[in-house]
Amino acid sequence: MELTNPAVTDGVNLFVNIIVVLIAFVAALSFVNSRKEKQKNP
């Protein structure tokens, strides 16, 4: 018994990959912003 339909699996993988990349991008932006704030206010 398969839990997912094989026809849907590729779309779900693509969706999850896009979400992971977006989360990583936002995390990188917040990291850079926090470093700039620390340098501005020692």
Steps between C-alpha positions, in 0.01 A plus 500: 500500500644833394431808709528751213386495141812480277352757260480757781839427659707707255287808555517458876880464487527816292272690738696387807830592334372849417383551859837384638690737269276791598551429872876479450496831307306678776733356764804624308352847464422522870852380585658768280267764644586405858873521422452849353304611808773369733769689308290819501429486876802358683 
